[in-house]
Amino acid sequence: MEELENLYLEISVLSSIDFSKRVRCLLGSTFNPYGTLTEISKLSLVKNLLAKGIEEKVILETLENPNKDLMLMILVSVF
C-alpha cells in the first residue's frame, strides 16, 4: 500500500490538484490484491505520461474511456 500512496503523491507533484483527485476517483482503490496491483500498474503509466509532458486532459480522456486499459497502453506505446 505504501507504493500506491507514493504513486499518488508523485502524480500530485507532477500535476494539478484537480487532476490527481480525478485520477484517484477514476482508477479507484479496490480492496483486493489483484485490484491494488492493477491500480499500481496504471498509476505508474499515468506518472510516466505526465513526466513525458502529456497533457492532463489527454490522460483524463483516456482514463474516462470505457476501454481505458487498451487506450492507456496505446497512449503509452505512442509516447
C-alpha positions in Angstrom: 0.0 0.0 0.0 2.9 2.3 0.6 3.9 2.1 -3.1 0.3 3.0 -4.1 0.3 6.1 -1.9 3.8 7.1 -3.1 2.5 7.0 -6.7 -0.5 9.2 -5.8 1.9 11.6 -4.2 4.2 11.7 -7.2 1.3 12.3 -9.5 0.1 15.1 -7.4 3.5 16.7 -7.6 3.6 16.4 -11.4 0.0 17.7 -11.9 -2.7 19.9 -10.7 -4.7 19.0 -7.6 -7.9 18.5 -9.6 -6.1 16.1 -11.9 -4.8 13.9 -9.1 -8.2 13.8 -7.4 -9.8 12.8 -10.7 -7.3 10.1 -11.3 -7.9 8.7 -7.8 -11.6 8.6 -8.5 -11.3 7.1 -12.0 -8.8 4.4 -11.0 -10.4 3.9 -7.6 -8.8 1.8 -4.9 -10.2 -1.7 -4.6 -9.7 -3.8 -1.6 -8.3 -6.9 -3.2 -4.6 -7.7 -4.0 -5.3 -8.0 -7.8 -7.1 -4.7 -7.9 -4.3 -3.0 -6.0 -1.6 -4.4 -8.4 -3.7 -3.2 -11.3 -4.1 0.3 -9.8 -0.3 0.5 -9.2 0.4 -0.5 -12.8 -2.0 2.1 -14.2 -0.7 4.8 -11.8 2.8 4.1 -13.0 1.8 4.6 -16.6 0.0 7.8 -15.7 3.0 9.1 -13.8 5.3 8.3 -16.8 3.0 10.0 -19.2 2.9 13.1 -17.1 6.7 13.1 -16.8 6.9 12.9 -20.6 4.8 16.0 -20.9 1.5 14.5 -22.0 -1.4 16.9 -21.2 -3.6 16.1 -18.2 -6.7 16.5 -20.4 -5.4 13.7 -22.8 -4.7 11.4 -19.9 -8.1 12.0 -18.3 -9.9 11.4 -21.6 -8.1 8.1 -21.8 -9.0 7.1 -18.3 -12.6 8.0 -18.8 -12.9 5.8 -21.9 -14.7 2.5 -21.3 -11.7 0.8 -22.9 -9.3 2.6 -20.7 -6.9 -0.3 -20.3 -6.4 -0.6 -24.0 -6.4 3.1 -24.6 -3.8 3.7 -21.9 -1.5 1.0 -23.4 -1.9 2.6 -26.8 -1.1 6.1 -25.4 2.0 4.7 -23.6 3.2 3.0 -26.7 2.8 6.1 -28.9 4.8 8.2 -26.4 
